[in-house]
Amino acid sequence: MAPPARRFLARRRGVLARLALWSLAESAQAFLVGFAVAHAVDEGFLAGDTRRGLLWLAVALAAVLSGAPVVRGVFARLAGLTEPLRDALVRRAVDRSMALAARGGPGATDRAAVSRLTNQVEIARDSFAGLVLTLRSFVFTAAGALIGMVSLHPALLLVVLPPLAAGLGLFLATLRPMAAAQRRALAADEALGDHATRSRAALRDLTACGTGPETEQRGAALVAEAAATARTLARWAAVRTTALGVAGNLPVLALLVAVPWLRGRGVTAGALLGAFTYLVQSLLPALHTLMTALGAAGARLLVVLDRILGPAPSEEAKDVGGTGEATVTVPPAADAAVTRAPAPGGPVPAVPAVELRAVTLSYGVRAEPVLDSLDLRVSPGEHLAVVGPSGIGKSTLTRLVAGTLAPSSGEVRVAGRPVTGRAATELAALRTLVPQEAYVFTGTVADNLAYLRPDADPADLDAAVAALGLRPLVERLGGLDGMVRPAEMTPAECQFLALARAHLSPAPLLLLDEATCHLDPAAEARAEEALARRPGTLVVVAHRLSSAVRADRVLVLDGVTAVCGTHEELLDRSPLYRDLTGHWQGEPPHRP
C-alpha cells in the first residue's frame, strides 16, 4: 500500500473499527445460515424432529433478514471514509490548479481542473466505496463461512479450500499484467483514432503532396499495433475467466466428487448440505463480486487517482491547447536559421521581420514537443514557404508568429518586438494572418476589402482588385458598392476577397496559412506573386509545392528536423523535399 494511502487510513482508525464491528455482524450472519441449515437437517428432519428442524430454519431466516440493518450500518460508517477522500481529492485538484495558475506565463491554465473537481473526483469516490464494500464483504463473509465449515467438520476445508485458493490466486496474478495490457490497448486505440482523424482532415494535403502511401503505411502499422494489444488483452481476459471458473465452480464440483470420502470420515448429510449452503449463498457470490470489482472499479480508481495525484504542476509540461498535429522535433543545431551573422566591419543587418529564438511548444500534459528549440530568422521583404506533411506543425508555426499561440519556452519576435502577450491592436499593426477558412461579412465589397485599412480610397481598392485578378468577381457582385452575402459565396470567392484585403493591409508581415487552398493553380500563382510584390514580408504555408518554387526560401518540417534553404539547395539536402517534389511533378523539378 502506498504511503499516502496508509496515512489516510491511519488517521481514521475509529471509522475503520466501527466498520469492522458492523462487518463482524455480517460474518456472524454468514456463519449462522449454513450452520442452521446443517443442524436443521441432522438434528431436525433426519432425526424425526420436525419442530427442531423448523426452529433451525427460522434461525437461518432470521440471519438472512438481519442483512438489511447490517448493510444500513455499513453504509453509515462507509461515509466516514469516502467523504474525507473526496474532500482530500478536491483539495489536491484545487491546489494543483492554483499552483499552476500562480506560475503564470503561457499555458498556465489547467484545462482539466473542472473535470478533476467534478467527474474524476466522483468516479474516485464511487470506485473507492465499491472496493471497500466488496473487500470488506469478502473478507468477513469468507471468514464466517470458513469458520462455519470447520465447525461442521474440518475435512470440508480440505476439499473446498484448495480450488478456492487456486482460483483466487490465479485471478490476483492477472491484475498487474492485465492493467498494463489495458493501458497499452487504450494508448494504441487513441493513437489509431488520432491518426484517422488527422488523415481524414488532411486528404487534400496528402493528395497534393503525394504522401498518401506513407500515411497509409503508418495507419496500417497502427492498426496492427491495436490488434496486437487487443489480442494480448483478450488472452489475459481468458486467463481471468479461467480463474473465475476455477474459484466459482470447482469448489462445488470438488465437494460433490468428495461426498463418499467425506461420508467415510463421519461428515453428516446436514454438514454436507451446510457446506453447499456456505458455498452457494456466501462464499462464491462474495468471490465473484470481489473479482468483478477489482477488475473494473479497481482499474478505474487507479486511472483517476493517477490523473488527480499525478506530477505536481512544476513537473508537468505546459498545456496550451491541442490541434491534433503530429510531433516535430527540431534540434537546436538544425538548419532553420535563415540569417548569418555579418562579417567584422560589414554592414549592420536589418532587424529580422520574423525571429524565433529556441522556441519550444508542447500540446498536452507530458506530451512530446511539436517544435523543439527552433531558431528561425526571416529577413525583411523575404518570401518564405513552409512545407511538410499534413499535421507536422506548419499551422502551429504561423500561430506562434501571429501571436495567437504562446510558446512553452523561447521567444517569438516580429519586427524586433516580442509578440507573446501583446494586445490584439498591437499585433494587428505588426502582421496580418489569413487562415484557410476566409472571413467575409455581410456588407459591401469595399467594406470587406478595406476591413484592415479603413482609410483606403477607391483607387487603392481598385489597385488591389486588379493585382489579384478580382475584376470579374467584383463586377458580378455589383462593383465596389455591391453586397457581399457570405452564404452565397463559394470558398474560393471568399479566399479571393480575404487575399485582396491582406494585400491592402498596412502590416509589414503577411502570414498565409493555406489561404489559397480553394483556388486553382493559376489563380494561386497570381495571388502569391501579387502578395510577394507588395512591400513587406510574406510567409506562406504551402498547399501546393509550386508555392515553394516561387518562394525565396523554403522551410521543410519533416517530423525530426527543420531544414531551410532555397529550392535548389533543398533538393540536395532534404530527402523529404526531394520526395515531395518528385511526387508533385513525377521527377525532381528545377526552378526556372
C-alpha positions in Angstrom: 0.0 0.0 0.0 1.3 3.4 -0.9 2.4 5.8 1.9 -0.4 8.3 1.2 -3.0 5.6 1.5 -1.5 4.3 4.7 -1.6 7.8 6.2 -5.2 8.3 5.1 -6.3 5.1 6.7 -4.2 5.6 9.9 -6.0 8.9 10.6 -9.4 7.1 10.5 -8.8 4.2 12.8 -12.1 4.9 14.6 -14.1 4.7 11.4 -12.3 1.5 10.5 -13.0 0.0 13.9 -16.8 0.8 13.7 -16.9 -0.5 10.1 -15.2 -3.7 11.3 -17.8 -4.2 14.1 -20.7 -4.0 11.6 -18.7 -6.4 9.3 -18.4 -8.8 12.2 -22.2 -8.9 12.3 -22.1 -9.8 8.6 -19.6 -12.5 9.3 -21.9 -13.9 12.0 -24.8 -13.8 9.6 -22.8 -15.9 7.0 -21.9 -18.3 9.8 -25.4 -18.8 11.0 -27.0 -19.5 7.7 -25.0 -22.6 6.9 -24.8 -23.7 10.5 -28.5 -23.6 11.0 -29.2 -25.5 7.7 -26.8 -28.2 8.8 -28.4 -28.6 12.2 -31.9 -28.4 10.8 -31.1 -31.5 8.7 -29.1 -33.5 11.2 -31.0 -32.7 14.5 -34.4 -32.0 13.0 -35.6 -33.6 9.8 -33.3 -36.6 9.6 -33.8 -37.2 13.4 -37.6 -37.2 13.0 -37.9 -33.9 15.0 -39.7 -31.6 12.5 -40.2 -28.9 15.1 -36.4 -28.7 15.8 -35.7 -28.6 12.1 -38.2 -25.7 11.6 -36.6 -23.9 14.5 -33.2 -24.1 13.0 -34.6 -22.9 9.6 -36.2 -20.0 11.5 -32.7 -19.1 12.8 -31.4 -19.2 9.2 -34.2 -17.0 8.1 -33.5 -14.5 10.9 -29.9 -14.4 9.9 -30.9 -13.7 6.3 -33.3 -10.9 7.3 -30.7 -9.3 9.6 -28.7 -8.4 6.4 -30.8 -5.3 5.9 -29.8 -3.5 9.1 -26.2 -4.7 8.8 -26.0 -3.2 5.3 -27.5 0.0 6.5 -25.0 0.2 9.3 -22.1 -0.5 7.0 -23.1 2.3 4.6 -23.5 4.7 7.5 -19.9 4.0 8.6 -18.6 4.0 5.0 -19.3 7.7 4.6 -16.6 8.3 7.2 -14.1 7.1 4.6 -15.5 8.2 1.3 -16.4 11.8 2.1 -12.9 12.6 3.6 -11.4 11.0 0.5 -13.5 13.2 -1.8 -12.6 16.3 0.2 -8.9 15.4 0.0 -9.0 14.9 -3.7 -10.8 18.2 -4.3 -8.2 20.0 -2.2 -5.5 18.3 -4.2 -7.1 19.3 -7.5 -7.6 22.9 -6.4 -4.1 23.2 -5.0 -2.7 21.8 -8.2 -4.7 24.2 -10.4 -3.9 27.2 -8.2 -0.2 26.4 -8.2 -0.2 26.1 -12.0 -2.0 29.4 -12.3 0.3 31.2 -9.8 3.3 30.3 -12.0 1.8 32.5 -14.7 3.1 32.6 -18.2 2.0 30.7 -21.3 -0.1 27.5 -20.6 -0.7 28.4 -17.0 -4.4 27.5 -17.3 -5.2 24.0 -16.1 -8.0 22.9 -18.5 -8.6 19.6 -16.7 -9.4 21.3 -13.4 -13.1 21.3 -13.8 -13.1 17.6 -14.8 -11.0 16.8 -11.7 -13.3 18.7 -9.4 -16.4 17.0 -10.7 -16.4 13.9 -12.8 -13.0 12.5 -11.8 -13.4 13.0 -8.1 -16.9 11.4 -8.1 -15.5 8.4 -10.1 -12.7 8.1 -7.5 -15.2 8.3 -4.6 -17.6 5.8 -6.0 -14.9 3.3 -7.1 -13.3 3.6 -3.7 -16.6 3.0 -1.9 -17.3 0.0 -4.1 -13.8 -1.5 -3.4 -14.2 -1.0 0.3 -17.6 -2.6 0.4 -16.5 -5.6 -1.7 -13.2 -6.3 0.0 -14.8 -5.9 3.5 -17.7 -8.2 2.5 -15.5 -10.8 1.0 -13.1 -11.0 4.0 -15.8 -11.2 6.7 -18.2 -13.3 4.7 -15.4 -15.8 3.8 -14.3 -15.8 7.4 -17.8 -16.6 8.7 -18.3 -19.3 6.0 -14.9 -21.0 6.6 -15.3 -20.9 10.3 -18.8 -22.5 9.8 -17.3 -25.3 7.7 -14.7 -26.0 10.4 -17.4 -26.1 13.0 -19.3 -28.6 10.9 -16.3 -30.8 10.0 -12.6 -29.8 9.4 -12.4 -32.2 6.4 -14.7 -29.9 4.5 -12.0 -27.3 4.3 -9.6 -29.9 2.8 -11.9 -30.2 -0.2 -13.2 -26.7 -0.6 -10.2 -24.5 0.2 -7.6 -25.7 -2.5 -9.7 -24.9 -5.6 -10.9 -21.7 -4.0 -7.4 -20.5 -3.2 -6.1 -21.6 -6.6 -8.8 -19.6 -8.5 -8.3 -16.5 -6.3 -4.5 -16.7 -6.6 -4.7 -17.0 -10.4 -7.0 -14.0 -10.5 -4.8 -11.9 -8.4 -1.8 -12.8 -10.6 -3.6 -11.3 -13.6 -4.2 -7.9 -12.1 -0.9 -6.2 -12.8 -0.3 -7.6 -16.4 -3.9 -7.0 -17.4 -3.8 -3.4 -16.1 -0.7 -2.9 -18.2 -2.4 -4.5 -21.2 -5.4 -2.3 -20.8 -3.2 0.8 -20.7 -1.4 -0.3 -23.9 -4.6 -1.1 -25.6 -6.1 2.3 -24.7 -3.0 4.1 -26.0 -3.0 2.1 -29.2 -6.7 2.8 -29.8 -6.2 6.5 -29.1 -3.2 6.7 -31.5 -5.2 5.0 -34.2 -8.2 7.3 -33.7 -6.0 10.4 -33.8 -4.2 9.2 -37.0 -7.6 8.5 -38.7 -8.9 11.9 -37.6 -5.9 13.8 -38.9 -5.7 11.8 -42.1 -9.4 12.5 -42.9 -8.9 16.2 -42.3 -5.7 16.3 -44.4 -6.9 14.3 -47.5 -6.4 17.3 -49.7 -2.8 17.8 -48.5 -2.0 14.2 -48.8 -3.1 14.2 -52.4 -1.3 17.5 -53.2 2.0 16.4 -51.5 1.8 12.8 -52.7 2.4 11.5 -49.1 -0.7 9.2 -49.2 1.3 5.9 -49.3 3.4 6.9 -46.2 0.2 7.8 -44.3 -1.4 4.5 -45.4 1.7 2.6 -44.1 1.5 4.5 -40.8 -2.2 3.7 -40.5 -1.6 0.0 -41.2 1.1 -0.1 -38.6 -1.2 1.5 -36.0 -4.0 -1.0 -36.9 -1.6 -3.9 -36.4 -0.4 -2.5 -33.1 -4.0 -2.0 -31.9 -4.8 -5.5 -33.0 -1.8 -6.9 -31.2 -2.7 -5.1 -27.9 -6.3 -6.3 -28.3 -5.1 -9.9 -28.6 -2.9 -9.6 -25.6 -5.8 -8.1 -23.6 -8.1 -10.9 -24.8 -5.5 -13.5 -23.6 -5.4 -12.1 -20.2 -9.2 -11.8 -20.1 -9.3 -15.5 -20.9 -6.9 -16.2 -18.0 -9.1 -14.1 -15.7 -12.2 -16.0 -16.9 -10.4 -19.3 -16.2 -9.6 -18.0 -12.7 -13.3 -17.1 -12.1 -14.4 -20.5 -13.3 -11.9 -22.3 -11.1 -12.8 -20.3 -8.0 -16.5 -20.2 -8.8 -17.3 -23.7 -9.9 -14.5 -26.1 -8.9 -15.2 -26.0 -5.1 -18.8 -27.2 -5.7 -17.7 -29.9 -8.1 -14.9 -31.0 -5.7 -17.4 -31.2 -2.9 -19.8 -33.3 -4.9 -17.0 -35.7 -6.0 -15.7 -35.9 -2.4 -19.0 -36.8 -0.9 -18.2 -40.6 -0.5 -14.8 -39.7 1.0 -16.3 -37.2 3.4 -19.1 -39.6 4.4 -16.4 -42.2 5.2 -14.8 -39.7 7.6 -18.0 -39.0 9.5 -19.3 -36.0 7.7 -23.1 -36.0 8.1 -25.6 -35.2 5.5 -26.5 -32.0 7.3 -22.9 -30.9 7.3 -22.6 -31.6 3.6 -25.8 -29.5 2.9 -24.5 -26.8 5.2 -21.2 -26.7 3.3 -23.1 -26.4 0.0 -25.1 -23.6 1.6 -21.9 -21.8 2.6 -20.6 -22.1 -0.9 -23.7 -21.1 -2.9 -25.1 -18.5 -0.6 -22.0 -16.8 0.8 -18.5 -17.7 -0.4 -19.0 -17.9 -4.2 -21.2 -14.8 -4.6 -18.7 -12.8 -2.5 -15.8 -14.1 -4.5 -17.5 -13.3 -7.8 -18.3 -9.8 -6.6 -14.7 -9.3 -5.5 -13.2 -10.3 -8.8 -15.6 -8.1 -10.7 -15.0 -5.1 -8.5 -11.2 -5.5 -8.6 -11.2 -5.9 -12.4 -13.5 -2.9 -13.1 -13.7 -0.4 -10.2 -10.1 -1.0 -9.2 -8.8 -0.2 -12.7 -11.0 3.0 -12.8 -9.8 4.1 -9.4 -6.1 3.7 -10.4 -6.5 5.7 -13.6 -8.4 8.5 -12.0 -6.1 8.8 -9.0 -3.1 8.9 -11.4 -4.8 11.9 -13.1 -5.6 13.7 -9.8 -2.5 12.8 -7.8 0.0 12.9 -10.8 3.1 15.0 -11.0 3.0 18.5 -9.5 2.4 21.4 -11.8 6.1 22.2 -11.8 6.9 18.8 -13.3 4.2 18.9 -16.0 4.5 20.2 -19.5 2.6 23.3 -20.2 -0.8 22.6 -21.8 -1.7 25.3 -24.3 -4.4 23.5 -26.2 -4.3 20.9 -28.9 -4.6 21.0 -32.7 -4.1 17.3 -33.4 -0.9 18.0 -35.2 1.9 15.4 -35.3 5.1 15.9 -33.3 8.1 17.7 -34.9 11.3 17.7 -33.0 13.8 20.3 -34.2 17.3 20.0 -32.6 19.0 23.2 -31.5 21.6 22.7 -34.2 19.0 22.3 -37.0 19.4 24.2 -40.3 16.5 26.5 -39.5 18.4 29.7 -39.1 18.0 31.8 -42.2 20.3 34.8 -41.5 24.0 34.6 -40.8 26.0 37.0 -38.7 27.7 39.7 -40.7 31.5 39.7 -41.2 33.5 42.0 -38.9 33.3 45.6 -40.2 30.4 44.8 -42.5 27.1 46.5 -42.6 24.7 46.1 -39.6 21.9 43.8 -40.7 18.3 44.9 -40.6 16.0 43.9 -37.8 14.6 40.5 -38.8 11.0 40.5 -39.9 10.5 37.3 -38.0 12.7 35.8 -35.4 12.2 32.6 -33.3 14.7 32.1 -30.5 14.9 28.5 -29.2 11.1 28.2 -29.4 9.6 25.0 -28.0 5.9 24.2 -27.9 4.1 21.2 -26.5 0.4 20.3 -26.5 -1.0 18.4 -23.5 0.4 17.2 -20.3 3.7 15.3 -20.7 3.3 15.5 -24.5 6.2 15.4 -26.9 7.1 18.9 -28.2 5.6 19.9 -31.6 8.5 22.3 -32.1 11.7 21.9 -30.0 14.3 24.6 -29.7 13.5 26.1 -33.1 15.7 29.0 -34.3 14.4 30.9 -37.3 15.2 34.3 -38.9 13.4 35.8 -41.8 14.7 39.0 -43.4 12.5 42.0 -44.3 11.0 41.6 -47.7 11.7 37.9 -47.9 9.2 35.3 -49.2 9.3 32.1 -47.2 7.3 29.0 -47.9 6.7 26.4 -45.1 6.2 22.8 -46.4 5.8 19.4 -44.9 3.3 16.6 -44.4 -0.1 17.5 -43.0 -0.2 17.8 -39.3 3.6 18.3 -38.9 3.3 21.7 -37.2 3.1 24.3 -40.1 -0.1 25.9 -38.8 1.4 25.9 -35.3 4.3 27.9 -36.6 2.1 30.6 -38.2 0.0 30.9 -35.0 3.2 31.4 -33.0 4.4 34.1 -35.3 1.0 35.7 -35.3 1.0 35.8 -31.5 -2.3 33.8 -31.2 -0.4 30.9 -29.6 2.2 31.3 -26.9 5.3 29.1 -26.9 6.1 26.8 -24.0 9.6 28.3 -23.9 11.7 30.6 -26.1 10.8 33.9 -27.7 9.0 34.9 -30.9 9.7 38.4 -32.3 8.1 40.3 -35.3 9.9 43.4 -36.5 12.2 43.1 -33.4 9.3 43.1 -30.9 8.1 40.1 -28.8 4.6 39.1 -29.8 3.7 37.0 -26.7 1.2 38.8 -24.5 0.9 41.7 -26.8 -2.5 43.4 -27.3 -4.6 42.5 -30.3 -4.4 46.0 -31.7 -0.6 46.0 -31.4 -0.4 42.6 -33.1 -2.7 43.8 -36.0 -0.1 46.6 -36.7 2.7 44.0 -37.0 1.2 41.2 -39.0 -1.9 40.0 -40.9 -2.9 36.3 -40.7 -5.1 34.8 -43.4 -6.3 31.4 -42.4 -7.6 28.6 -44.5 -11.3 29.5 -43.8 -11.5 33.0 -45.1 -13.7 35.5 -43.2 -16.1 37.7 -45.1 -19.1 39.5 -43.7 -22.4 40.9 -44.9 -21.6 44.3 -46.3 -20.3 46.0 -49.5 -17.3 44.7 -51.4 -15.5 47.9 -50.4 -16.2 47.4 -46.7 -14.8 43.8 -46.9 -11.7 44.9 -48.8 -11.0 47.9 -46.5 -11.6 46.0 -43.3 -7.9 46.2 -42.3 -7.3 49.6 -43.9 -10.3 51.8 -43.3 -8.6 54.9 -44.9 -8.2 53.1 -48.2 -9.6 55.2 -51.1 -11.3 53.7 -54.2 -8.1 53.9 -56.2 -6.3 51.7 -53.6 -9.2 49.2 -53.6 -9.2 49.1 -57.4 -5.4 48.5 -57.4 -5.8 45.5 -55.1 -8.6 44.1 -57.2 -6.5 44.5 -60.3 -3.4 43.0 -58.7 -5.2 39.8 -57.7 -7.4 39.5 -60.8 -10.7 40.0 -58.9 -12.3 42.2 -61.6 -14.8 39.5 -62.8 -15.8 38.7 -59.2 -16.2 42.3 -58.2 -18.3 43.0 -61.3 -20.5 40.0 -60.6 -21.2 41.3 -57.1 -22.1 44.8 -58.5 -18.8 46.7 -58.2 -17.2 48.0 -55.0 -20.6 49.1 -53.8 -22.1 45.7 -54.4 -23.3 43.5 -51.5 -21.3 40.5 -50.2 -23.6 37.8 -48.7 -21.4 35.0 -47.2 -24.0 32.3 -47.6 -24.0 32.9 -51.4 -20.2 33.0 -51.8 -18.1 30.0 -52.7 -15.0 29.2 -50.6 -12.7 30.3 -53.4 -14.5 33.6 -53.7 -14.2 34.2 -50.0 -10.5 33.5 -50.2 -10.1 35.9 -53.1 -11.7 38.8 -51.0 -9.6 37.9 -48.0 -6.4 37.9 -50.0 -7.2 41.3 -51.5 -7.9 42.6 -48.0 -4.5 41.3 -46.9 -2.9 43.0 -50.0 -4.3 46.3 -48.7 -3.2 45.7 -45.1 -0.6 48.2 -43.8 1.0 45.4 -41.6 4.6 44.7 -42.8 4.2 40.9 -42.4 1.7 38.7 -44.2 1.1 35.1 -43.0 -0.9 32.8 -45.3 -2.0 29.6 -43.6 -3.2 27.6 -46.6 -5.1 30.7 -47.6 -5.2 29.7 -51.3 -6.3 26.0 -50.9 -9.6 26.6 -52.7 -8.0 28.4 -55.7 -6.9 26.7 -58.9 -3.1 26.6 -59.5 -3.2 29.6 -61.9 -5.2 31.8 -59.5 -3.0 30.7 -56.6 0.2 31.7 -58.5 -1.2 35.1 -59.4 -2.3 35.8 -55.9 1.0 34.8 -54.3 3.0 36.7 -56.9 0.9 39.8 -56.2 1.3 39.5 -52.4 5.1 38.9 -52.8 5.4 42.2 -54.8 3.6 44.0 -52.0 6.1 45.9 -49.7 6.8 43.7 -46.7 7.5 40.1 -45.8 5.4 37.0 -46.9 5.3 33.7 -45.1 3.2 31.0 -46.8 2.2 27.6 -45.5 2.3 25.9 -48.9 -0.7 24.0 -50.1 1.0 23.0 -53.4 4.7 22.5 -54.0 4.5 25.2 -56.7 4.3 27.7 -53.8 7.7 26.6 -52.6 9.3 27.0 -56.1 8.1 30.6 -56.1 9.5 31.5 -52.7 12.9 32.9 -51.9 13.4 30.2 -49.3 11.7 27.1 -48.1 11.4 25.8 -44.6 10.8 22.0 -44.5 9.3 20.4 -41.4 9.7 16.6 -41.6 8.9 15.4 -38.1 12.6 15.1 -37.0 14.5 18.2 -38.1 13.8 21.5 -39.8 15.8 22.3 -42.9 15.7 25.8 -44.6 17.2 26.8 -47.9 16.4 27.7 -51.5 14.5 25.3 -53.7 17.7 24.1 -55.4 19.6 23.7 -52.0 16.8 21.6 -50.5 16.7 19.2 -53.5 20.3 18.3 -52.4 19.9 18.5 -48.6 16.4 17.3 -47.8 15.2 13.7 -48.7 11.7 14.6 -47.8 11.7 17.7 -50.0 13.0 15.6 -52.9 10.2 13.1 -52.3 7.6 15.8 -52.2 8.7 17.5 -55.4 9.2 14.1 -57.1 5.6 13.1 -56.3 4.4 16.6 -57.4 6.0 16.6 -60.9 6.9 13.0 -61.4 10.6 13.9 -61.3 12.7 16.4 -59.3 11.6 19.9 -60.5 14.0 22.6 -61.4 13.3 26.2 -60.5 13.1 28.4 -63.7 
